[in-house]
Amino acid sequence: MKDYITVIGGGLAGCEAAYQIAKRGIKVKLYEMKPEVYSPAHSNENLAEIVCSNSFKSALLTNACGLLKEELRRLDSLLIRIADETKVPAGQALAVDRETFSKMVTEAIKNNDYIEVVRKEVTSKFFEDIISDGIVIIATGPLTSDSLSEGIKKLTGENELHFYDAAAPIIDKESINFDIAFYGDRYDEEKKKEESIEEWQSRIKSQNEGSYINLPMNKEEYEKFYNELVNAELTELHEFEKGDIFEGCMPVEVMAKRGIDTLRFGPLKPVGFDDPRTGRRPYAVIQLRQDNSEATMYNIVGFQTNLKWGEQKRVFSLIPGLENAEFIKYGVMHRNTFINSTKLLDNTYNFKKNPNIYFAGQITGVEGYVESISSGLVAGINAANKLQNAMIDSKNNQGHITNKVEFSEKTVIGALAKYISTSNEKFQPMNANFGILPELDEKIRDKKERYTRLAERALEELK
């Protein structure tokens, strides 16, 4: 086995992984294809180039991404440290000077005696050579080159690599108004006996949470929602994204523009339901489907969308029952190469079929800058430990290093790692949010107090 670790990809996850390995006294060979080859979204030679927003999101501990940043600070994350050093005014968010940030990361990596930066594209054939001997971290991001994608396809299986991300918004169940919403599968509601409002309220509380949550609309409510939907602002797609996405599925706003009743004959069809408040069939019904095993998160069925995030909040909150909805994740439709991690990886981002291979970054299904850094840190620590153990074993000495470092699911780092490695037939990329953490032992209704307690618990677990 090689006496160094190979990291493929010089983005946020790859640079964090390389740093975590190097600080443990292990050599790293970091491959970055720029400037030999640029993806459609990248434009300069620096490592850790930020191509979208310059925001690392909230700095508050009562925000899951803010808590994740604090967890990473306490674990000596290089990239979070540099983000703090290059921050610009952004209210309660951590935003960075993107050029200075990338330059400082590049200098820190280049000046590290344990890291060799190789400016070369890893093609499919070269990839096969690299993974044949030694420990490798694949951190090639959502715009992995076509050639390398072929190599990863062969490694993971043809059906386990996805080339676009088309996900509906995900709602925190506690923010749904159950004075309007009701549980039930299609047609079950038509079979129910007549009930009073009180009986209905009692029944839905005990209903099987594996059922859909249904949001009935009358004609006036539907038409108001429809008009706002078809006139809402869209996110601008890159040219290279458009083909893949629209071949895969149709955005809800595009479907709506085909006619005012199109949605009512599609994902919003009211057939099979009675509105428990009126006893009559509603004009339209929106369904929410359970998104995690704890039944704390529900996605809006059929609502893949290319609306801007602010527009999603405004328009989808017009749906009766979602007027105070808390969006755990907004809908996205963009080019995003990612593997089906729930089948392929464990909670250290280790590839199950080959324990010498790790994945990190958005290719694993974590979504966002800080989330990518988190995955790079976990993969880097575990890859370093694996090589150190191999070296000890080769000298026939007793090993003293823990092979796997598994973070508690009560931390955001650990919850993300668990999310991407837990069986899920409808797996979609996920960002940091409190919905993926285990609930507290006691019920706390005040959201700020609940999030504060979750943050305190996470940082205590991290110790």
MARVODO-534532 format. One record per residue (C-alpha): residue in three letters; x, y, z; residue number from 1. Coordinates in steps of 0.25 Angstrom, whole numbers, plus 5000, padded with zeros to 4 digits. Layout:
! residues N
+-----+------+------+------+-----+
:  aa :    X :    Y :    Z :   i :
+-----+------+------+------+-----+
: ALA :    X :    Y :    Z : NUM :
...
+-----+------+------+------+-----+
***
This chain:
! residues 463
+-----+------+------+------+-----+
:  aa :    X :    Y :    Z :   i :
+-----+------+------+------+-----+
: MET : 5000 : 5000 : 5000 :   1 :
: LYS : 5005 : 5014 : 4997 :   2 :
: ASP : 5010 : 5022 : 5008 :   3 :
: TYR : 5001 : 5034 : 5004 :   4 :
: ILE : 4987 : 5037 : 5002 :   5 :
: THR : 4981 : 5042 : 4989 :   6 :
: VAL : 4970 : 5052 : 4989 :   7 :
: ILE : 4963 : 5055 : 4976 :   8 :
: GLY : 4957 : 5069 : 4975 :   9 :
: GLY : 4962 : 5082 : 4981 :  10 :
: GLY : 4949 : 5088 : 4985 :  11 :
: LEU : 4944 : 5091 : 4999 :  12 :
: ALA : 4943 : 5076 : 5003 :  13 :
: GLY : 4956 : 5072 : 4997 :  14 :
: CYS : 4964 : 5083 : 5003 :  15 :
: GLU : 4958 : 5080 : 5017 :  16 :
: ALA : 4961 : 5065 : 5015 :  17 :
: ALA : 4975 : 5068 : 5011 :  18 :
: TYR : 4978 : 5077 : 5023 :  19 :
: GLN : 4972 : 5067 : 5033 :  20 :
: ILE : 4981 : 5056 : 5027 :  21 :
: ALA : 4994 : 5065 : 5027 :  22 :
: LYS : 4992 : 5070 : 5041 :  23 :
: ARG : 4993 : 5056 : 5045 :  24 :
: GLY : 5007 : 5055 : 5039 :  25 :
: ILE : 5002 : 5047 : 5026 :  26 :
: LYS : 5006 : 5051 : 5012 :  27 :
: VAL : 4995 : 5055 : 5003 :  28 :
: LYS : 4995 : 5055 : 4987 :  29 :
: LEU : 4983 : 5065 : 4984 :  30 :
: TYR : 4979 : 5065 : 4969 :  31 :
: GLU : 4972 : 5077 : 4964 :  32 :
: MET : 4968 : 5078 : 4949 :  33 :
: LYS : 4969 : 5093 : 4948 :  34 :
: PRO : 4975 : 5100 : 4940 :  35 :
: GLU : 4977 : 5088 : 4931 :  36 :
: VAL : 4961 : 5086 : 4930 :  37 :
: TYR : 4950 : 5095 : 4935 :  38 :
: SER : 4936 : 5091 : 4939 :  39 :
: PRO : 4925 : 5100 : 4933 :  40 :
: ALA : 4924 : 5107 : 4946 :  41 :
: HIS : 4938 : 5110 : 4950 :  42 :
: SER : 4947 : 5121 : 4945 :  43 :
: ASN : 4960 : 5122 : 4953 :  44 :
: GLU : 4972 : 5114 : 4957 :  45 :
: ASN : 4970 : 5115 : 4972 :  46 :
: LEU : 4966 : 5103 : 4981 :  47 :
: ALA : 4953 : 5103 : 4988 :  48 :
: GLU : 4947 : 5113 : 4978 :  49 :
: ILE : 4933 : 5118 : 4982 :  50 :
: VAL : 4924 : 5118 : 4970 :  51 :
: CYS : 4911 : 5122 : 4975 :  52 :
: SER : 4907 : 5131 : 4987 :  53 :
: ASN : 4918 : 5136 : 4996 :  54 :
: SER : 4910 : 5132 : 5009 :  55 :
: PHE : 4913 : 5121 : 5018 :  56 :
: LYS : 4899 : 5123 : 5024 :  57 :
: SER : 4895 : 5127 : 5038 :  58 :
: ALA : 4905 : 5129 : 5049 :  59 :
: LEU : 4895 : 5126 : 5060 :  60 :
: LEU : 4896 : 5114 : 5069 :  61 :
: THR : 4880 : 5113 : 5068 :  62 :
: ASN : 4882 : 5110 : 5053 :  63 :
: ALA : 4887 : 5096 : 5049 :  64 :
: CYS : 4897 : 5102 : 5039 :  65 :
: GLY : 4902 : 5111 : 5050 :  66 :
: LEU : 4904 : 5100 : 5060 :  67 :
: LEU : 4911 : 5091 : 5049 :  68 :
: LYS : 4921 : 5103 : 5047 :  69 :
: GLU : 4924 : 5103 : 5062 :  70 :
: GLU : 4925 : 5088 : 5063 :  71 :
: LEU : 4936 : 5089 : 5051 :  72 :
: ARG : 4943 : 5101 : 5058 :  73 :
: ARG : 4945 : 5092 : 5071 :  74 :
: LEU : 4951 : 5081 : 5062 :  75 :
: ASP : 4961 : 5091 : 5056 :  76 :
: SER : 4955 : 5092 : 5042 :  77 :
: LEU : 4964 : 5099 : 5032 :  78 :
: LEU : 4953 : 5104 : 5023 :  79 :
: ILE : 4944 : 5109 : 5034 :  80 :
: ARG : 4956 : 5116 : 5041 :  81 :
: ILE : 4959 : 5123 : 5028 :  82 :
: ALA : 4945 : 5127 : 5026 :  83 :
: ASP : 4945 : 5134 : 5039 :  84 :
: GLU : 4958 : 5141 : 5035 :  85 :
: THR : 4952 : 5146 : 5022 :  86 :
: LYS : 4938 : 5149 : 5026 :  87 :
: VAL : 4930 : 5162 : 5021 :  88 :
: PRO : 4918 : 5169 : 5028 :  89 :
: ALA : 4906 : 5160 : 5026 :  90 :
: GLY : 4897 : 5162 : 5038 :  91 :
: GLN : 4895 : 5149 : 5045 :  92 :
: ALA : 4901 : 5141 : 5034 :  93 :
: LEU : 4916 : 5137 : 5031 :  94 :
: ALA : 4919 : 5142 : 5018 :  95 :
: VAL : 4933 : 5143 : 5012 :  96 :
: ASP : 4941 : 5151 : 5002 :  97 :
: ARG : 4941 : 5139 : 4992 :  98 :
: GLU : 4954 : 5143 : 4985 :  99 :
: THR : 4962 : 5145 : 4998 : 100 :
: PHE : 4956 : 5132 : 5003 : 101 :
: SER : 4960 : 5123 : 4992 : 102 :
: LYS : 4974 : 5130 : 4991 : 103 :
: MET : 4977 : 5127 : 5006 : 104 :
: VAL : 4972 : 5113 : 5005 : 105 :
: THR : 4981 : 5111 : 4993 : 106 :
: GLU : 4993 : 5117 : 5000 : 107 :
: ALA : 4991 : 5108 : 5013 : 108 :
: ILE : 4990 : 5095 : 5004 : 109 :
: LYS : 5002 : 5099 : 4995 : 110 :
: ASN : 5011 : 5103 : 5007 : 111 :
: ASN : 5008 : 5090 : 5015 : 112 :
: ASP : 5020 : 5081 : 5014 : 113 :
: TYR : 5011 : 5068 : 5015 : 114 :
: ILE : 5002 : 5072 : 5003 : 115 :
: GLU : 5006 : 5071 : 4988 : 116 :
: VAL : 4997 : 5078 : 4979 : 117 :
: VAL : 4996 : 5071 : 4965 : 118 :
: ARG : 4989 : 5080 : 4954 : 119 :
: LYS : 4984 : 5069 : 4945 : 120 :
: GLU : 4971 : 5063 : 4941 : 121 :
: VAL : 4968 : 5049 : 4947 : 122 :
: THR : 4962 : 5042 : 4935 : 123 :
: SER : 4954 : 5029 : 4935 : 124 :
: LYS : 4967 : 5021 : 4932 : 125 :
: PHE : 4976 : 5028 : 4942 : 126 :
: PHE : 4965 : 5027 : 4952 : 127 :
: GLU : 4965 : 5012 : 4951 : 128 :
: ASP : 4981 : 5012 : 4953 : 129 :
: ILE : 4979 : 5021 : 4966 : 130 :
: ILE : 4969 : 5013 : 4973 : 131 :
: SER : 4976 : 5000 : 4970 : 132 :
: ASP : 4986 : 5002 : 4981 : 133 :
: GLY : 4985 : 5011 : 4993 : 134 :
: ILE : 4975 : 5020 : 5001 : 135 :
: VAL : 4967 : 5030 : 4992 : 136 :
: ILE : 4957 : 5041 : 4995 : 137 :
: ILE : 4948 : 5044 : 4984 : 138 :
: ALA : 4943 : 5059 : 4986 : 139 :
: THR : 4940 : 5063 : 4972 : 140 :
: GLY : 4928 : 5071 : 4974 : 141 :
: PRO : 4914 : 5073 : 4967 : 142 :
: LEU : 4921 : 5076 : 4954 : 143 :
: THR : 4930 : 5064 : 4953 : 144 :
: SER : 4936 : 5063 : 4939 : 145 :
: ASP : 4930 : 5053 : 4929 : 146 :
: SER : 4942 : 5045 : 4928 : 147 :
: LEU : 4943 : 5043 : 4943 : 148 :
: SER : 4928 : 5041 : 4944 : 149 :
: GLU : 4930 : 5029 : 4935 : 150 :
: GLY : 4940 : 5023 : 4945 : 151 :
: ILE : 4932 : 5026 : 4957 : 152 :
: LYS : 4920 : 5019 : 4950 : 153 :
: LYS : 4928 : 5007 : 4947 : 154 :
: LEU : 4932 : 5007 : 4962 : 155 :
: THR : 4919 : 5009 : 4968 : 156 :
: GLY : 4909 : 5003 : 4958 : 157 :
: GLU : 4902 : 5009 : 4946 : 158 :
: ASN : 4890 : 5012 : 4954 : 159 :
: GLU : 4896 : 5018 : 4966 : 160 :
: LEU : 4901 : 5031 : 4960 : 161 :
: HIS : 4891 : 5043 : 4958 : 162 :
: PHE : 4894 : 5055 : 4948 : 163 :
: TYR : 4883 : 5065 : 4953 : 164 :
: ASP : 4877 : 5068 : 4966 : 165 :
: ALA : 4862 : 5070 : 4965 : 166 :
: ALA : 4856 : 5070 : 4979 : 167 :
: ALA : 4843 : 5076 : 4985 : 168 :
: PRO : 4843 : 5085 : 4997 : 169 :
: ILE : 4843 : 5078 : 5011 : 170 :
: ILE : 4835 : 5083 : 5022 : 171 :
: ASP : 4836 : 5082 : 5037 : 172 :
: LYS : 4824 : 5074 : 5042 : 173 :
: GLU : 4823 : 5082 : 5054 : 174 :
: SER : 4820 : 5095 : 5046 : 175 :
: ILE : 4808 : 5089 : 5038 : 176 :
: ASN : 4794 : 5094 : 5042 : 177 :
: PHE : 4786 : 5081 : 5046 : 178 :
: ASP : 4774 : 5089 : 5047 : 179 :
: ILE : 4774 : 5088 : 5032 : 180 :
: ALA : 4783 : 5077 : 5029 : 181 :
: PHE : 4779 : 5062 : 5031 : 182 :
: TYR : 4786 : 5049 : 5030 : 183 :
: GLY : 4781 : 5038 : 5020 : 184 :
: ASP : 4784 : 5031 : 5007 : 185 :
: ARG : 4776 : 5033 : 4995 : 186 :
: TYR : 4762 : 5027 : 4995 : 187 :
: ASP : 4763 : 5023 : 5010 : 188 :
: GLU : 4756 : 5037 : 5014 : 189 :
: GLU : 4744 : 5033 : 5005 : 190 :
: LYS : 4741 : 5021 : 5013 : 191 :
: LYS : 4741 : 5027 : 5027 : 192 :
: LYS : 4729 : 5029 : 5035 : 193 :
: GLU : 4723 : 5042 : 5038 : 194 :
: GLU : 4730 : 5049 : 5049 : 195 :
: SER : 4730 : 5062 : 5057 : 196 :
: ILE : 4741 : 5072 : 5057 : 197 :
: GLU : 4745 : 5067 : 5071 : 198 :
: GLU : 4745 : 5053 : 5066 : 199 :
: TRP : 4753 : 5056 : 5054 : 200 :
: GLN : 4763 : 5064 : 5062 : 201 :
: SER : 4765 : 5052 : 5071 : 202 :
: ARG : 4766 : 5042 : 5060 : 203 :
: ILE : 4777 : 5049 : 5052 : 204 :
: LYS : 4786 : 5050 : 5065 : 205 :
: SER : 4786 : 5035 : 5066 : 206 :
: GLN : 4786 : 5032 : 5051 : 207 :
: ASN : 4798 : 5024 : 5045 : 208 :
: GLU : 4809 : 5034 : 5042 : 209 :
: GLY : 4813 : 5026 : 5030 : 210 :
: SER : 4801 : 5031 : 5023 : 211 :
: TYR : 4801 : 5044 : 5014 : 212 :
: ILE : 4798 : 5058 : 5020 : 213 :
: ASN : 4787 : 5064 : 5012 : 214 :
: LEU : 4785 : 5079 : 5010 : 215 :
: PRO : 4771 : 5082 : 5003 : 216 :
: MET : 4768 : 5094 : 4995 : 217 :
: ASN : 4755 : 5101 : 4991 : 218 :
: LYS : 4754 : 5107 : 4977 : 219 :
: GLU : 4757 : 5121 : 4982 : 220 :
: GLU : 4770 : 5117 : 4989 : 221 :
: TYR : 4774 : 5108 : 4978 : 222 :
: GLU : 4773 : 5119 : 4967 : 223 :
: LYS : 4781 : 5129 : 4976 : 224 :
: PHE : 4792 : 5119 : 4978 : 225 :
: TYR : 4792 : 5116 : 4963 : 226 :
: ASN : 4793 : 5130 : 4959 : 227 :
: GLU : 4805 : 5133 : 4968 : 228 :
: LEU : 4812 : 5120 : 4964 : 229 :
: VAL : 4812 : 5123 : 4949 : 230 :
: ASN : 4816 : 5137 : 4951 : 231 :
: ALA : 4827 : 5134 : 4962 : 232 :
: GLU : 4842 : 5137 : 4959 : 233 :
: LEU : 4851 : 5126 : 4954 : 234 :
: THR : 4865 : 5123 : 4957 : 235 :
: GLU : 4874 : 5125 : 4945 : 236 :
: LEU : 4880 : 5111 : 4940 : 237 :
: HIS : 4893 : 5110 : 4933 : 238 :
: GLU : 4892 : 5105 : 4919 : 239 :
: PHE : 4899 : 5092 : 4922 : 240 :
: GLU : 4888 : 5089 : 4933 : 241 :
: LYS : 4875 : 5090 : 4925 : 242 :
: GLY : 4875 : 5077 : 4917 : 243 :
: ASP : 4878 : 5067 : 4928 : 244 :
: ILE : 4867 : 5073 : 4937 : 245 :
: PHE : 4856 : 5074 : 4928 : 246 :
: GLU : 4858 : 5060 : 4922 : 247 :
: GLY : 4857 : 5055 : 4936 : 248 :
: CYS : 4845 : 5062 : 4942 : 249 :
: MET : 4836 : 5074 : 4940 : 250 :
: PRO : 4836 : 5086 : 4950 : 251 :
: VAL : 4823 : 5089 : 4956 : 252 :
: GLU : 4822 : 5103 : 4951 : 253 :
: VAL : 4825 : 5098 : 4936 : 254 :
: MET : 4813 : 5088 : 4938 : 255 :
: ALA : 4804 : 5099 : 4943 : 256 :
: LYS : 4807 : 5108 : 4931 : 257 :
: ARG : 4801 : 5097 : 4922 : 258 :
: GLY : 4787 : 5101 : 4927 : 259 :
: ILE : 4780 : 5105 : 4940 : 260 :
: ASP : 4774 : 5091 : 4942 : 261 :
: THR : 4787 : 5083 : 4939 : 262 :
: LEU : 4791 : 5082 : 4953 : 263 :
: ARG : 4777 : 5077 : 4957 : 264 :
: PHE : 4778 : 5065 : 4948 : 265 :
: GLY : 4793 : 5063 : 4953 : 266 :
: PRO : 4799 : 5064 : 4966 : 267 :
: LEU : 4788 : 5072 : 4972 : 268 :
: LYS : 4776 : 5063 : 4968 : 269 :
: PRO : 4765 : 5063 : 4978 : 270 :
: VAL : 4760 : 5049 : 4975 : 271 :
: GLY : 4759 : 5040 : 4986 : 272 :
: PHE : 4758 : 5050 : 4998 : 273 :
: ASP : 4747 : 5057 : 5006 : 274 :
: ASP : 4751 : 5070 : 5013 : 275 :
: PRO : 4748 : 5066 : 5028 : 276 :
: ARG : 4744 : 5080 : 5031 : 277 :
: THR : 4733 : 5080 : 5020 : 278 :
: GLY : 4730 : 5065 : 5017 : 279 :
: ARG : 4731 : 5069 : 5002 : 280 :
: ARG : 4742 : 5066 : 4992 : 281 :
: PRO : 4752 : 5078 : 4991 : 282 :
: TYR : 4755 : 5086 : 4979 : 283 :
: ALA : 4770 : 5081 : 4979 : 284 :
: VAL : 4778 : 5073 : 4989 : 285 :
: ILE : 4793 : 5075 : 4992 : 286 :
: GLN : 4800 : 5063 : 4998 : 287 :
: LEU : 4812 : 5062 : 5007 : 288 :
: ARG : 4820 : 5050 : 5008 : 289 :
: GLN : 4828 : 5045 : 5020 : 290 :
: ASP : 4843 : 5048 : 5017 : 291 :
: ASN : 4850 : 5042 : 5029 : 292 :
: SER : 4849 : 5030 : 5038 : 293 :
: GLU : 4845 : 5039 : 5050 : 294 :
: ALA : 4834 : 5045 : 5043 : 295 :
: THR : 4838 : 5059 : 5046 : 296 :
: MET : 4840 : 5063 : 5031 : 297 :
: TYR : 4831 : 5063 : 5020 : 298 :
: ASN : 4833 : 5066 : 5005 : 299 :
: ILE : 4822 : 5073 : 4996 : 300 :
: VAL : 4819 : 5062 : 4986 : 301 :
: GLY : 4821 : 5066 : 4971 : 302 :
: PHE : 4827 : 5079 : 4975 : 303 :
: GLN : 4841 : 5079 : 4968 : 304 :
: THR : 4843 : 5093 : 4965 : 305 :
: ASN : 4852 : 5104 : 4959 : 306 :
: LEU : 4846 : 5115 : 4967 : 307 :
: LYS : 4856 : 5124 : 4975 : 308 :
: TRP : 4856 : 5120 : 4990 : 309 :
: GLY : 4849 : 5133 : 4994 : 310 :
: GLU : 4838 : 5131 : 4984 : 311 :
: GLN : 4836 : 5116 : 4989 : 312 :
: LYS : 4834 : 5122 : 5003 : 313 :
: ARG : 4824 : 5132 : 4998 : 314 :
: VAL : 4816 : 5124 : 4988 : 315 :
: PHE : 4816 : 5110 : 4996 : 316 :
: SER : 4812 : 5117 : 5009 : 317 :
: LEU : 4799 : 5121 : 5001 : 318 :
: ILE : 4795 : 5106 : 5002 : 319 :
: PRO : 4785 : 5104 : 5013 : 320 :
: GLY : 4792 : 5097 : 5025 : 321 :
: LEU : 4806 : 5103 : 5021 : 322 :
: GLU : 4803 : 5117 : 5024 : 323 :
: ASN : 4814 : 5116 : 5036 : 324 :
: ALA : 4822 : 5105 : 5029 : 325 :
: GLU : 4836 : 5104 : 5033 : 326 :
: PHE : 4845 : 5099 : 5021 : 327 :
: ILE : 4856 : 5090 : 5024 : 328 :
: LYS : 4860 : 5089 : 5010 : 329 :
: TYR : 4855 : 5097 : 4998 : 330 :
: GLY : 4853 : 5090 : 4984 : 331 :
: VAL : 4864 : 5090 : 4975 : 332 :
: MET : 4866 : 5086 : 4960 : 333 :
: HIS : 4881 : 5087 : 4955 : 334 :
: ARG : 4892 : 5079 : 4950 : 335 :
: ASN : 4898 : 5072 : 4962 : 336 :
: THR : 4906 : 5059 : 4961 : 337 :
: PHE : 4904 : 5050 : 4973 : 338 :
: ILE : 4904 : 5036 : 4977 : 339 :
: ASN : 4894 : 5028 : 4984 : 340 :
: SER : 4901 : 5028 : 4997 : 341 :
: THR : 4890 : 5021 : 5005 : 342 :
: LYS : 4894 : 5008 : 4998 : 343 :
: LEU : 4909 : 5011 : 4996 : 344 :
: LEU : 4915 : 5018 : 5008 : 345 :
: ASP : 4915 : 5016 : 5023 : 346 :
: ASN : 4915 : 5028 : 5033 : 347 :
: THR : 4930 : 5031 : 5032 : 348 :
: TYR : 4928 : 5033 : 5017 : 349 :
: ASN : 4935 : 5020 : 5014 : 350 :
: PHE : 4931 : 5012 : 5002 : 351 :
: LYS : 4925 : 4999 : 5006 : 352 :
: LYS : 4930 : 4991 : 4994 : 353 :
: ASN : 4945 : 4995 : 4996 : 354 :
: PRO : 4949 : 5000 : 5010 : 355 :
: ASN : 4961 : 5008 : 5004 : 356 :
: ILE : 4952 : 5017 : 4997 : 357 :
: TYR : 4945 : 5029 : 5003 : 358 :
: PHE : 4936 : 5040 : 4997 : 359 :
: ALA : 4934 : 5054 : 5001 : 360 :
: GLY : 4926 : 5067 : 4998 : 361 :
: GLN : 4914 : 5069 : 4990 : 362 :
: ILE : 4916 : 5056 : 4982 : 363 :
: THR : 4912 : 5049 : 4995 : 364 :
: GLY : 4898 : 5056 : 4995 : 365 :
: VAL : 4902 : 5066 : 5006 : 366 :
: GLU : 4897 : 5080 : 5000 : 367 :
: GLY : 4904 : 5093 : 5003 : 368 :
: TYR : 4918 : 5099 : 5006 : 369 :
: VAL : 4919 : 5096 : 5021 : 370 :
: GLU : 4913 : 5082 : 5019 : 371 :
: SER : 4923 : 5079 : 5009 : 372 :
: ILE : 4934 : 5083 : 5018 : 373 :
: SER : 4928 : 5074 : 5029 : 374 :
: SER : 4929 : 5062 : 5020 : 375 :
: GLY : 4943 : 5065 : 5016 : 376 :
: LEU : 4947 : 5066 : 5031 : 377 :
: VAL : 4941 : 5053 : 5034 : 378 :
: ALA : 4946 : 5045 : 5022 : 379 :
: GLY : 4960 : 5051 : 5024 : 380 :
: ILE : 4961 : 5047 : 5039 : 381 :
: ASN : 4957 : 5033 : 5036 : 382 :
: ALA : 4965 : 5031 : 5024 : 383 :
: ALA : 4977 : 5036 : 5032 : 384 :
: ASN : 4974 : 5026 : 5043 : 385 :
: LYS : 4973 : 5015 : 5033 : 386 :
: LEU : 4986 : 5017 : 5027 : 387 :
: GLN : 4993 : 5019 : 5041 : 388 :
: ASN : 4987 : 5006 : 5045 : 389 :
: ALA : 4992 : 4999 : 5032 : 390 :
: MET : 5006 : 5004 : 5035 : 391 :
: ILE : 5006 : 4999 : 5049 : 392 :
: ASP : 5001 : 4986 : 5044 : 393 :
: SER : 5012 : 4985 : 5034 : 394 :
: LYS : 5022 : 4986 : 5045 : 395 :
: ASN : 5015 : 4975 : 5053 : 396 :
: ASN : 5013 : 4985 : 5065 : 397 :
: GLN : 5000 : 4986 : 5073 : 398 :
: GLY : 4991 : 4996 : 5067 : 399 :
: HIS : 4987 : 5008 : 5076 : 400 :
: ILE : 4978 : 5016 : 5067 : 401 :
: THR : 4963 : 5015 : 5066 : 402 :
: ASN : 4960 : 5011 : 5052 : 403 :
: LYS : 4947 : 5018 : 5050 : 404 :
: VAL : 4943 : 5031 : 5056 : 405 :
: GLU : 4928 : 5032 : 5056 : 406 :
: PHE : 4922 : 5045 : 5061 : 407 :
: SER : 4909 : 5044 : 5069 : 408 :
: GLU : 4896 : 5046 : 5062 : 409 :
: LYS : 4893 : 5057 : 5072 : 410 :
: THR : 4904 : 5066 : 5066 : 411 :
: VAL : 4901 : 5072 : 5052 : 412 :
: ILE : 4913 : 5066 : 5047 : 413 :
: GLY : 4909 : 5052 : 5051 : 414 :
: ALA : 4894 : 5054 : 5047 : 415 :
: LEU : 4898 : 5058 : 5033 : 416 :
: ALA : 4907 : 5045 : 5032 : 417 :
: LYS : 4896 : 5037 : 5037 : 418 :
: TYR : 4886 : 5043 : 5027 : 419 :
: ILE : 4894 : 5040 : 5015 : 420 :
: SER : 4897 : 5026 : 5020 : 421 :
: THR : 4883 : 5021 : 5024 : 422 :
: SER : 4875 : 5013 : 5015 : 423 :
: ASN : 4865 : 5023 : 5007 : 424 :
: GLU : 4858 : 5019 : 4994 : 425 :
: LYS : 4856 : 5033 : 4991 : 426 :
: PHE : 4869 : 5039 : 4995 : 427 :
: GLN : 4872 : 5053 : 4991 : 428 :
: PRO : 4883 : 5062 : 4995 : 429 :
: MET : 4882 : 5069 : 5009 : 430 :
: ASN : 4887 : 5081 : 5016 : 431 :
: ALA : 4889 : 5083 : 5031 : 432 :
: ASN : 4876 : 5085 : 5038 : 433 :
: PHE : 4870 : 5081 : 5052 : 434 :
: GLY : 4860 : 5072 : 5046 : 435 :
: ILE : 4871 : 5061 : 5044 : 436 :
: LEU : 4875 : 5061 : 5058 : 437 :
: PRO : 4869 : 5052 : 5069 : 438 :
: GLU : 4858 : 5059 : 5077 : 439 :
: LEU : 4860 : 5064 : 5091 : 440 :
: ASP : 4856 : 5055 : 5102 : 441 :
: GLU : 4845 : 5065 : 5106 : 442 :
: LYS : 4836 : 5073 : 5097 : 443 :
: ILE : 4839 : 5088 : 5096 : 444 :
: ARG : 4829 : 5096 : 5088 : 445 :
: ASP : 4837 : 5109 : 5087 : 446 :
: LYS : 4845 : 5107 : 5075 : 447 :
: LYS : 4857 : 5116 : 5079 : 448 :
: GLU : 4858 : 5109 : 5093 : 449 :
: ARG : 4857 : 5096 : 5086 : 450 :
: TYR : 4868 : 5099 : 5076 : 451 :
: THR : 4877 : 5105 : 5087 : 452 :
: ARG : 4875 : 5091 : 5095 : 453 :
: LEU : 4879 : 5083 : 5082 : 454 :
: ALA : 4891 : 5092 : 5080 : 455 :
: GLU : 4896 : 5090 : 5095 : 456 :
: ARG : 4894 : 5075 : 5094 : 457 :
: ALA : 4902 : 5075 : 5081 : 458 :
: LEU : 4914 : 5082 : 5086 : 459 :
: GLU : 4914 : 5074 : 5099 : 460 :
: GLU : 4913 : 5061 : 5091 : 461 :
: LEU : 4925 : 5067 : 5082 : 462 :
: LYS : 4934 : 5067 : 5095 : 463 :
+-----+------+------+------+-----+
***
